[in-house]
Amino acid sequence: MVVDAPLSPDGRRRGLAAALLNVSGLGAGYIYLGLWARAVGAWLVTLAVVLAANALNASDTALFWSGVYVVWLAAMVADGRRLGRRPADVRTLFARRSRRWLPPAVAAALLVLVATGLAIHRGTPADELAKAERAHADGDCERARVHYDRAAAGRYEFTLSQAVADARAGRVSCRFLLNAEAAADREAFTEAIADYNIYLNRHDGEPPWPGAEARLVELRLAYADMLLAEDTGEGYAGYQTAFEQYLTVRDEHGEVPGAEEVPARLDAMYDAATAPMADGRPCQTLTALEALLPLPETREAPAADELAGRAEGALPDALYACGEGRYADEQYTEAREVLERMVGDYPEDERADRASELLIAIEIGLAQGGSPGELPPPTAAGSAPGSSVTVEIVNDSPEPLEVLYSGAETGTARVEACDGCTTHTDVLEGFGGSGCTTDLDRPALTLELPPGSYEFVVRARSDTSVTPFYGSWALAAGTAYSDCYYISESSFGF
């Protein structure tokens, strides 16, 4: 039967000393016991743990890494205690009496070194973080970033100092702030506003720099002002975005300096929309007003209803002036589109009749510019009462004819189709040949007009393949005119 020898007081002391010295994490207890191979192994494991902690940003997960450290240190403490309690005769050569002082001295030196280094490494990030936060609070992120970089250096991760993690977070916040200001310098306002929003949200609206929200308001207002100033003549979609910026300032930053300017800015928005009208650019005003009309659909707010209502009230003026201006510039297609809206949407407006006359003149202008046939002056067929003029138009075609005229009087008329008439196959000069020569009872209309110069167009609206005819006529007072029109294979005859 084998009986373990009782543990001596020296063994207890050695075990306790080795355990306590191994708390250093550098195997100081092993050195105390003279177990150098184990000490080197402890160094290598500790180095691996420290390198992993630095690489994996251990300060972000301090609880986990604290557990790793504790487990490793507990293992060394237990191992040191166990080895220290063994009988002296199994210890290494370094336990000889002549050199017994060396291991404890080295172990103690390592313990002091570790304690000092840890204190320094934990204190440096905290000092640099404090400097960074002071600069950040002043809005000087350029200077703050230098100190954040120093505090967040990877060599401090193994200390598990919260200052390291805070420095990394502060550095990210400053990056958004610096990016926002760089974008603002380029007038890339959407990017700047987005970065400021991220910056504020990272700190739940209470960032280190207290001036951030006021700066965001300033950028929103500057962006809206820029959108309203971008008068390209092609469109004003920016009005809706500008309106969104103004209301966001009012609703989300109402207590910030600058928000009180929003009501005046909304008035200025309407003034900016209608300003081109006074400068002879009504079509620009029209597109701006059209951008204001749908505001209530995109934002439910009294301000949206008010602006849209004001725009609706000014729209008839802009429609008429724009259509009239485009007609004067011979932009007939664009003028027709605007004036048709004017007549269709505001038939009770006092200018609706004049707009209708312009639409007739536009149709004449379009026909004239579209390679029409030549419509010679009508044939004088007698006298008209007083100083008036009568023009009889006879339809010898199977298509209804539309007559448009503009001059001393403007209007349009329709002559019904001739039931017994056909399309002729020859192109006749004047009234010879078969066109308009039979005794059929043909439809006709008679226009009574003031004398003067006129432009006439005759066309078959139901068949767009029929070429319209255009003529410029001088109609003399007291004269009755009459002509008959028919359709040939490729043109009107007369």
C-alpha positions in Angstrom: 0.0 0.0 0.0 1.4 3.4 -1.1 0.7 6.4 1.2 1.3 10.0 -0.1 3.8 11.9 1.9 2.2 14.7 3.9 2.5 18.2 2.4 5.3 20.2 4.0 4.9 23.9 5.0 7.5 24.8 2.3 5.4 23.1 -0.3 2.3 25.1 0.7 4.3 28.3 0.5 5.8 27.4 -2.9 2.4 26.5 -4.3 0.8 29.7 -3.1 3.6 31.9 -4.3 3.7 30.2 -7.8 -0.1 30.5 -8.0 -0.1 34.2 -7.1 2.9 35.0 -9.5 1.1 33.2 -12.4 -1.6 35.9 -12.1 0.8 38.0 -14.2 -0.2 36.0 -17.2 3.5 35.7 -18.1 4.3 32.5 -16.2 6.1 34.3 -13.4 5.2 31.4 -11.1 6.9 28.9 -13.4 10.0 31.0 -13.3 9.8 31.1 -9.5 9.7 27.4 -9.5 12.5 27.2 -12.1 10.3 25.6 -14.8 11.6 27.6 -17.7 10.1 25.5 -20.4 6.6 25.9 -18.9 7.3 29.7 -18.6 8.2 29.9 -22.4 5.0 28.0 -23.2 2.9 30.3 -21.1 4.5 33.3 -22.9 3.6 31.9 -26.3 0.0 31.2 -25.3 -0.4 34.7 -23.7 1.1 36.3 -26.8 -1.4 34.4 -29.0 -4.3 35.5 -26.9 -3.1 39.2 -26.9 -2.6 39.1 -30.7 -6.0 37.6 -31.3 -7.6 40.2 -29.0 -5.9 43.1 -30.9 -6.9 41.7 -34.3 -10.6 41.1 -33.3 -11.2 44.4 -31.6 -11.5 42.8 -28.1 -12.7 46.1 -26.5 -16.0 45.8 -28.4 -16.7 42.4 -26.7 -14.9 43.0 -23.4 -17.1 40.5 -21.5 -16.2 37.6 -23.8 -12.5 38.4 -23.8 -12.5 38.9 -20.0 -13.8 35.3 -19.8 -11.0 34.1 -22.0 -8.4 35.9 -19.9 -9.9 34.6 -16.7 -9.9 31.0 -17.9 -6.3 31.2 -19.1 -5.1 32.8 -15.9 -7.1 30.4 -13.7 -5.4 27.5 -15.6 -2.0 28.9 -14.9 -2.8 29.7 -11.3 -4.0 26.1 -10.7 -1.1 24.7 -12.6 1.4 26.8 -10.7 -0.1 25.8 -7.3 0.0 22.2 -8.2 3.6 22.2 -9.4 4.7 24.4 -6.4 3.3 21.8 -4.0 5.3 19.0 -5.4 8.3 17.6 -3.4 11.5 19.7 -3.9 13.4 16.7 -5.3 11.4 16.7 -8.5 12.1 20.4 -9.3 14.6 21.5 -11.9 18.2 22.3 -11.7 17.4 25.9 -10.9 16.2 25.0 -7.5 19.7 24.5 -6.1 20.4 26.5 -3.0 23.2 28.5 -4.7 20.7 30.1 -7.3 17.5 29.9 -5.4 17.2 33.8 -5.4 17.1 34.1 -9.3 13.6 32.7 -10.1 11.7 34.7 -7.5 13.6 37.8 -8.6 12.7 37.3 -12.3 9.1 36.4 -11.4 8.7 39.5 -9.3 10.2 41.7 -12.0 7.8 40.2 -14.6 4.8 40.9 -12.3 5.9 44.5 -11.8 6.4 44.9 -15.6 3.0 43.5 -16.4 1.2 45.7 -13.9 3.1 48.8 -15.0 2.5 48.1 -18.7 -1.2 47.4 -18.2 -1.6 50.6 -16.3 0.1 52.6 -19.0 -1.7 50.9 -21.8 -5.1 51.5 -20.2 -4.3 55.1 -19.3 -3.1 56.2 -22.8 -6.4 55.5 -24.7 -8.4 57.2 -22.0 -6.2 60.4 -22.2 -6.4 60.5 -26.0 -10.1 59.9 -26.0 -10.6 62.8 -23.6 -8.7 65.1 -26.0 -10.7 63.8 -29.0 -14.0 64.4 -27.3 -13.1 67.9 -26.4 -12.2 68.7 -30.0 -15.3 66.8 -31.2 -17.6 68.9 -28.9 -16.1 72.0 -30.5 -17.0 70.7 -34.0 -13.3 70.3 -34.9 -13.4 66.7 -36.2 -10.1 67.2 -38.1 -8.3 67.5 -34.8 -10.5 65.0 -33.0 -9.8 62.4 -35.5 -6.0 62.5 -34.8 -6.7 61.7 -31.1 -9.3 59.1 -31.9 -6.8 57.3 -34.1 -4.3 57.3 -31.3 -6.8 56.1 -28.7 -8.1 53.4 -31.1 -4.7 51.9 -31.9 -4.8 48.2 -32.1 -2.1 47.7 -29.5 -4.5 48.8 -26.8 -7.3 46.3 -27.6 -6.0 43.6 -25.3 -6.4 45.9 -22.3 -10.2 45.8 -22.9 -10.4 49.5 -22.2 -13.8 51.0 -23.0 -11.9 54.0 -24.2 -10.7 52.1 -27.2 -14.2 51.1 -28.3 -15.5 54.6 -27.7 -12.7 56.0 -29.7 -13.5 53.8 -32.7 -17.2 54.9 -32.5 -16.2 58.6 -32.2 -14.0 58.2 -35.2 -16.9 56.8 -37.3 -19.1 59.7 -36.2 -16.5 62.2 -37.1 -16.1 60.6 -40.5 -19.8 61.2 -41.3 -19.4 64.8 -40.1 -16.4 65.5 -42.2 -17.9 63.8 -45.3 -21.0 65.9 -44.8 -19.0 69.1 -44.8 -17.0 68.1 -47.8 -20.3 67.4 -49.7 -21.7 70.8 -48.6 -18.6 72.5 -50.0 -19.4 70.8 -53.4 -23.0 71.8 -53.0 -23.9 68.1 -53.0 -26.6 68.9 -50.5 -28.5 65.6 -50.6 -25.3 63.8 -49.6 -24.5 66.3 -46.9 -28.0 66.1 -45.4 -27.9 62.3 -45.5 -24.6 62.2 -43.6 -25.8 64.7 -41.0 -28.9 62.6 -40.4 -26.8 59.5 -39.9 -24.5 61.5 -37.5 -27.5 62.7 -35.4 -29.2 59.2 -35.4 -26.0 57.6 -34.2 -26.3 59.7 -31.1 -30.1 59.6 -30.7 -30.3 63.3 -31.6 -27.7 64.4 -28.9 -24.3 64.2 -30.7 -21.0 65.3 -29.2 -21.1 68.5 -31.3 -24.2 70.4 -30.2 -24.3 72.6 -33.3 -25.0 69.6 -35.6 -28.7 70.0 -35.8 -28.5 73.8 -36.5 -26.0 73.0 -39.3 -28.4 70.4 -40.7 -31.2 73.0 -40.8 -28.8 75.5 -42.5 -28.1 72.9 -45.2 -31.7 72.0 -45.8 -32.6 75.6 -46.3 -29.6 76.2 -48.6 -30.6 73.1 -50.6 -34.2 74.4 -51.0 -33.0 77.8 -52.0 -30.7 76.3 -54.6 -33.6 74.2 -56.1 -35.8 77.3 -56.4 -33.0 79.3 -58.1 -32.4 76.6 -60.7 -34.5 78.2 -63.5 -33.6 76.1 -66.5 -36.9 76.8 -68.4 -37.4 73.0 -68.7 -39.2 72.2 -65.5 -39.6 72.9 -61.8 -39.7 69.5 -60.2 -37.4 70.9 -57.6 -40.2 73.0 -56.1 -41.7 69.8 -54.6 -38.3 68.8 -53.1 -37.8 72.3 -51.8 -41.2 72.2 -50.2 -40.3 68.9 -48.5 -37.1 70.4 -47.1 -39.0 73.4 -45.7 -41.6 71.3 -44.0 -39.0 68.9 -42.6 -37.2 71.9 -41.0 -40.5 73.1 -39.5 -41.7 69.7 -38.3 -38.5 68.0 -37.2 -36.3 70.9 -36.2 -38.9 73.4 -35.0 -36.8 74.5 -32.0 -33.6 75.1 -33.9 -32.6 78.6 -35.1 -33.6 78.9 -38.7 -36.8 77.0 -38.5 -38.7 80.3 -37.8 -37.9 81.3 -41.4 -40.0 78.6 -43.0 -43.3 80.6 -43.4 -41.4 83.4 -45.1 -39.6 80.9 -47.3 -42.9 79.3 -48.4 -44.1 82.7 -49.4 -40.9 83.3 -51.3 -41.4 79.9 -53.0 -44.7 81.2 -54.5 -43.1 84.5 -55.4 -40.3 82.6 -57.2 -42.8 80.5 -59.1 -44.7 83.5 -60.4 -41.7 85.9 -60.9 -41.0 84.8 -64.5 -44.5 86.0 -65.5 -43.5 89.6 -64.9 -40.3 89.0 -66.9 -42.2 87.9 -70.0 -41.6 84.2 -69.4 -45.1 82.9 -68.6 -44.3 79.3 -69.7 -41.7 79.1 -66.9 -44.3 80.3 -64.4 -46.8 77.7 -65.8 -44.4 74.8 -65.2 -43.6 76.1 -61.7 -47.3 76.4 -60.8 -47.9 72.9 -62.1 -45.2 71.7 -59.7 -47.1 73.3 -56.8 -50.5 71.9 -57.7 -49.9 68.3 -56.5 -48.3 69.3 -53.2 -51.3 68.1 -51.1 -51.0 64.7 -52.7 -47.5 64.3 -51.5 -47.7 66.0 -48.1 -50.8 66.4 -46.0 -50.3 69.8 -44.5 -52.2 73.1 -44.4 -49.2 74.8 -46.1 -49.5 72.3 -49.0 -53.2 73.1 -49.5 -52.5 76.9 -49.3 -49.7 76.8 -51.9 -51.7 74.6 -54.2 -54.7 76.9 -53.9 -52.7 79.9 -54.8 -51.1 78.1 -57.7 -54.6 77.1 -59.0 -55.8 80.7 -58.8 -52.8 81.9 -60.9 -53.0 79.1 -63.5 -55.5 80.6 -66.0 -53.3 83.7 -66.4 -50.2 81.5 -67.0 -52.0 79.2 -69.4 -53.3 82.1 -71.6 -50.1 84.1 -71.5 -47.9 81.0 -72.3 -50.2 79.9 -75.2 -50.3 83.4 -76.6 -46.6 83.8 -76.4 -45.9 80.5 -78.1 -48.3 81.4 -80.8 -46.5 84.7 -81.4 -43.2 82.7 -81.6 -44.9 80.3 -84.1 -44.5 77.4 -81.7 -47.8 76.2 -82.8 -47.9 72.6 -81.4 -46.8 73.8 -78.0 -49.2 76.7 -78.1 -52.2 74.5 -79.1 -51.5 72.1 -76.1 -51.6 75.0 -73.6 -54.6 76.9 -75.1 -56.6 73.7 -75.3 -56.1 73.3 -71.6 -57.1 76.9 -71.1 -60.4 76.5 -73.0 -61.2 73.1 -71.6 -60.4 73.8 -67.9 -61.6 77.4 -67.7 -64.4 77.9 -70.2 -66.0 80.7 -68.2 -62.8 82.7 -68.2 -63.1 86.0 -70.1 -60.2 85.1 -72.3 -61.6 81.7 -73.3 -63.1 83.1 -76.5 -59.8 84.7 -77.5 -58.0 81.5 -76.7 -60.4 79.7 -79.0 -59.7 82.1 -81.8 -56.0 81.6 -81.3 -56.5 77.8 -81.6 -58.1 78.3 -85.0 -55.2 80.6 -86.0 -52.8 77.9 -84.8 -54.5 75.2 -86.9 -54.2 77.5 -89.9 -50.5 78.1 -89.1 -49.9 74.3 -88.8 -51.6 73.7 -92.1 -49.6 76.4 -93.8 -46.4 74.9 -92.5 -47.3 71.4 -93.6 -46.9 71.6 -97.4 -50.6 72.3 -98.2 -52.2 72.7 -101.6 -52.7 76.3 -102.9 -56.1 77.8 -102.4 -56.5 80.7 -104.8 -58.7 83.7 -104.0 -62.4 82.9 -104.4 -64.4 83.9 -107.5 -66.4 87.1 -107.3 -70.0 86.2 -107.9 -72.0 89.4 -107.3 -72.6 92.0 -104.7 -73.0 91.7 -101.0 -75.3 94.0 -99.0 -73.6 97.2 -97.6 -69.9 97.0 -96.8 -70.0 93.3 -95.9 -68.5 90.3 -97.6 -70.1 87.0 -98.3 -68.2 83.8 -99.2 -70.2 80.8 -100.4 -68.4 77.4 -100.2 -69.9 74.5 -102.1 -68.8 70.9 -101.2 -68.6 68.6 -104.2 -66.9 65.8 -102.3 -68.1 62.7 -100.3 -66.2 64.0 -97.2 -67.4 66.8 -94.8 -65.2 69.8 -95.2 -63.9 72.1 -92.4 -63.3 75.7 -93.2 -61.0 77.7 -91.0 -60.4 81.5 -91.4 -58.5 84.2 -89.5 -58.3 87.9 -90.2 -60.7 90.7 -89.4 -62.8 87.9 -87.9 -61.7 84.4 -86.9 -63.8 81.3 -87.0 -64.5 77.9 -88.3 -67.4 76.3 -90.2 -68.4 72.9 -91.5 -69.9 71.9 -94.8 -71.7 68.6 -94.8 -70.6 65.8 -97.2 -72.3 65.5 -100.6 -74.2 62.2 -100.7 -74.1 61.8 -104.5 -70.6 63.0 -105.1 -67.5 60.9 -105.6 -63.7 61.4 -105.4 -62.4 62.4 -108.9 -59.5 60.8 -110.6 -58.2 63.8 -112.5 -56.5 66.9 -111.3 -58.4 69.8 -112.8 -57.4 73.4 -113.3 -60.2 75.8 -112.3 -63.7 74.4 -112.7 -63.3 72.6 -116.0 -63.6 68.8 -116.3 -66.0 66.7 -114.3 -65.6 68.4 -110.8 -68.4 70.7 -109.7 -70.0 70.5 -113.1 -73.1 68.3 -112.6 -76.5 69.5 -111.5 -76.4 67.7 -108.2 -77.9 69.6 -105.2 -74.6 70.0 -103.3 -74.2 71.1 -99.6 -73.0 74.7 -99.2 -72.5 77.4 -96.5 -72.2 81.1 -96.7 -70.0 83.2 -94.5 -70.7 86.8 -93.9 -67.5 88.6 -92.9 -66.0 92.1 -92.5 -63.8 93.1 -95.4 -60.1 92.7 -95.1 -57.2 90.2 -95.4 -57.8 86.6 -94.4 -56.1 83.3 -94.2 -58.2 80.3 -95.2 -57.8 76.6 -94.8 -60.1 74.0 -96.2 -59.6 70.4 -95.1 -61.3 67.1 -94.7 -61.0 66.3 -91.0 -62.4 62.8 -91.4 -59.7 61.7 -93.8 -56.2 62.8 -92.9 -54.8 61.4 -96.2 -56.5 64.4 -98.0 -54.1 67.3 -98.3 -55.4 70.5 -96.7 -55.4 73.6 -98.9 -54.3 77.1 -97.7 -54.8 80.5 -99.2 -54.3 84.1 -98.2 -57.2 86.3 -99.5 -58.1 89.9 -99.6 -61.9 90.2 -99.5 -63.4 93.5 -100.8 -66.3 95.2 -99.2 -69.7 94.7 -100.9 -68.6 91.7 -102.8 -70.1 88.2 -102.8 -67.7 85.3 -103.5 -68.5 81.7 -104.4 -66.4 78.6 -105.0 -66.9 74.9 -105.3 -64.5 72.3 -103.9 -64.0 68.6 -104.7 -61.5 65.9 -103.9 -59.3 64.3 -106.5 -57.0 61.3 -106.1 -54.2 63.4 -104.6 -55.5 66.9 -104.0 -58.3 69.3 -103.8 -59.5 70.7 -107.1 -61.2 74.1 -107.6 
